[in-house]
Amino acid sequence: MGKLLENFVEYYKGHKGRVIGALTGLVLSILIIWIGFFQSLFIALCVFVGYYIGKKFESDKNFIRKLLNKLLPPGRYR
């Protein structure tokens, strides 16, 4: 089992995009078959929004505070 894992890790290092794309496609297809298209689309949308907010938060620590100040009435979030 160790050699198989080593081979996979080596393949992953050389073809990272392909492996991630294939795994994403596999998970998405299972979700669509299991729970339906629109529910899977909603999950994918939530994941994308979470990724976007996380990425913005990494680059600007005050991003969430700025976002809440835009969304909520003045004085609600301080």
Order of alpha helices (4+ residues) and beta strands (2+ residues): alpha-alpha-alpha-alpha
